[in-house]
Amino acid sequence: MDLKTIIPSSKITVSSRGQLVIPKEVRDACGIHGGTEILVRTREDGVIELRPLKRKVGDLFIFKGTPRVTAGAVDVDSSIAEAVEADDARTKRTGGAP
């Protein structure tokens, strides 16, 4: 199932602890799994929006080629550090030439 597939509305119930279960077909279509962070927003008209917070490193930076990872904030920080180190090493080897 992909995001282009129309998923019928589902009725869900909030637990006494304020928890809810997102239906499997919605989780699958949106790539939501255990540990996925979700942004919750309430609109003025009372609609509650849930948006999975998935960030691909390539969405944040311009790379040659296609990045193959989905990363959280900690992973992005370590990826930046690795890229800076690699660039510094390349600059030292080539005397600054690209």
RALIN-V772878 format. One line per field, one symbol per residue. phi: phi as a letter, one per 30 degrees, with the letter a starting at -180 (. if undefined). Layout:
phi: ???
This chain:
phi: .bddddcddbcbcdddcicbcdeeddeddcicbejddbdcbcdddidcccbdccbceddcbccdicdcbcbdedddedddeddddddddddddcijdd
